[in-house]
Amino acid sequence: MINSAKNIFFLGKGGVGKSTSSALTALHLAEDGHKTLLVSMDPAHNQSDIFEKKLSEKFLKINENLSAKEVEISRWVNIYLEEMQSQVKRTYSYLTAFNLENYLDILKFSPGIEEYALLLAYQSIRNSAKNVDYIVFDMPPTALTLKFLTLPDVSLTWLENLLMLRNKIIEKKEIISRVKLGKKEIETDKIRNKLNKQIEDYKTIKAVFRDKSKTSLNLVMNTDKLSFSESQLIVDNLAKFNITISNLFLNKWHPGFDYSEIKNKYKDYGFQLFPESKTPLLGVPALADYLSRLDKFVML
């Protein structure tokens, strides 16, 4: 990564208030004097409604320290596919001789395209963010978010095995070359170079996701049982990849609900309480007024 901005991801069951929680957090950081970017990766794109401003792929200035944008997944899927097709054509230039390039369109049906596209968007945002303290990500529903966060691990396992296979192929080619030519074949292997580059990229992202000084994972839940169940599912699935939650945000809390059991269960996490608002949290004035009435805000 070429900048030191901290990632702040908001994840949780659909409808628990990830968008509102991420908007409040981004505004809180901005009001505290931090240069902050708010990125909506949720296809629902509620941030436009929350800030009452039409957001797009370009960052829109909300106030002096806060800018926001929406990531259009379909656009990044197309960018990812174009990049993949270009790589295949460059690496296998002989494809045109067999008229096989017409079959590259099948890539769009490959599993995992959306999470790879999101990761590409994430890398682009990180690489283009200058003089920024925090990047707040309003994440998609649980399934896609979990795939996104664990993608570096899964990809590394796959790529490292491909690299081993490629090394064996090159070794066999060199043996054949020595038999045929009496000397070692000297070449620059484009495929091996690309695999090594991808492995390094994913190792970097993996390290950033696990470093709590660089990434904060914030789990949003409500006071209902379905929210509790999915939240625990998220915690358990991330734990399999040694990824841990940083903070728990209990959203839409009402005074009649005792949250002590939840707080005790997740005692290793920071805890943020967002009381249920009597009025819609729409527009910067309403968000700022709500923040002014909070007792505290967790350390992010």
Residue pairs with C-beta under 8 A, 6 or more apart in sequence:
1 126
1 127
1 204
1 208
2 126
2 127
3 126
3 127
3 129
3 130
3 132
4 214
5 37
5 126
5 129
5 132
5 133
5 134
5 135
6 133
6 134
6 135
6 213
6 214
6 215
6 216
6 300
7 135
7 137
7 208
7 209
7 214
7 215
7 216
8 22
8 25
8 134
8 135
8 136
8 137
8 215
8 216
8 218
8 300
9 137
9 139
9 145
9 149
9 215
9 216
9 217
9 218
10 18
10 19
10 21
10 22
10 25
10 136
10 137
10 138
10 139
10 218
10 220
10 249
11 18
11 139
11 142
11 145
11 149
11 217
11 218
11 219
11 220
11 234
12 18
12 142
12 219
12 220
12 221
12 227
12 230
12 231
12 234
12 249
13 141
13 142
13 221
13 222
13 226
13 227
13 230
13 231
14 141
14 142
16 220
16 221
16 222
16 227
16 251
16 252
17 220
17 222
17 249
17 251
17 252
17 274
18 42
18 138
18 139
18 220
19 40
19 42
19 44
19 46
19 47
19 50
19 138
20 46
20 50
20 251
20 274
20 281
21 218
21 220
21 249
21 251
21 274
22 38
22 47
22 136
22 137
22 138
23 38
23 47
23 50
23 51
23 138
23 281
23 287
24 274
24 281
24 287
24 290
24 291
25 136
25 218
25 297
25 300
26 36
26 37
26 38
26 66
26 68
26 134
26 136
27 62
27 63
27 66
27 284
27 287
27 288
27 291
28 291
28 297
29 36
29 65
29 66
29 133
29 134
29 136
29 300
30 36
30 62
30 63
30 64
30 65
30 66
31 65
31 288
31 291
33 65
34 65
34 133
34 134
35 65
35 131
35 132
35 133
35 134
36 65
36 66
36 67
36 132
36 133
36 134
36 135
36 136
37 59
37 66
37 67
37 68
37 69
37 125
37 129
37 132
37 134
37 135
37 136
38 47
38 62
38 66
38 67
38 68
38 69
38 136
38 138
39 68
39 69
39 70
39 71
39 125
39 135
39 136
39 137
39 138
40 46
40 47
40 48
40 55
40 68
40 69
40 70
40 71
40 138
41 71
41 73
41 118
41 121
41 122
41 137
41 138
41 139
41 140
42 138
42 139
42 140
42 141
43 73
43 140
45 55
45 70
46 138
47 55
47 68
47 70
47 138
48 54
48 55
48 70
49 282
50 281
50 282
50 283
50 287
51 62
51 68
51 283
51 284
52 282
52 283
53 60
53 62
53 68
54 60
55 68
55 69
55 70
56 69
56 70
57 69
57 70
57 71
57 72
57 75
58 69
59 67
59 68
59 69
60 67
60 68
60 69
61 67
62 68
62 284
63 284
71 118
71 121
71 125
73 114
73 117
73 118
73 121
73 140
76 117
76 118
76 120
76 121
77 108
77 113
77 114
77 117
79 117
79 120
80 113
80 116
80 117
80 120
81 107
81 108
81 113
83 120
84 104
84 107
85 101
85 104
85 107
87 194
88 95
88 104
89 95
89 101
89 104
90 190
91 190
91 191
91 194
95 101
107 113
112 147
112 151
114 144
114 147
115 144
115 147
115 148
115 151
116 151
118 140
118 144
118 148
119 148
119 151
119 152
119 205
122 137
122 148
123 201
123 205
125 135
126 135
129 135
134 300
139 145
139 148
140 148
142 230
142 233
142 234
146 234
146 237
146 238
149 209
149 217
149 238
149 241
149 243
150 237
150 238
150 241
150 243
152 202
152 203
152 205
152 206
152 209
153 206
153 241
155 198
155 202
156 199
156 202
156 203
156 206
159 195
159 198
159 199
159 202
160 199
162 195
163 192
163 195
163 196
163 199
166 189
166 191
166 192
166 195
167 192
170 189
170 192
173 185
174 184
174 185
177 183
177 184
177 185
178 184
178 185
208 214
208 215
209 215
209 243
210 242
210 243
212 244
212 246
215 246
216 246
216 247
216 300
217 238
217 243
217 244
217 245
217 246
217 247
218 245
218 246
218 247
218 248
218 249
218 272
218 300
219 231
219 234
219 235
219 245
219 247
219 248
219 249
219 269
220 249
220 251
221 227
221 228
221 230
221 231
221 248
221 249
221 250
221 251
221 262
222 250
222 251
222 252
223 250
223 252
223 253
223 254
223 257
223 259
228 262
234 245
235 245
238 244
238 245
245 266
245 269
246 269
246 270
246 300
247 269
247 270
247 271
247 272
247 298
247 300
248 262
248 263
248 266
248 269
248 270
248 271
248 272
249 272
249 274
250 259
250 262
250 271
250 272
250 273
250 274
251 274
252 274
252 276
253 259
253 273
253 274
253 275
253 276
254 275
254 276
255 275
259 273
263 271
270 298
270 299
271 298
272 297
272 298
274 294
277 290
279 286
280 286
281 287
281 290
291 297
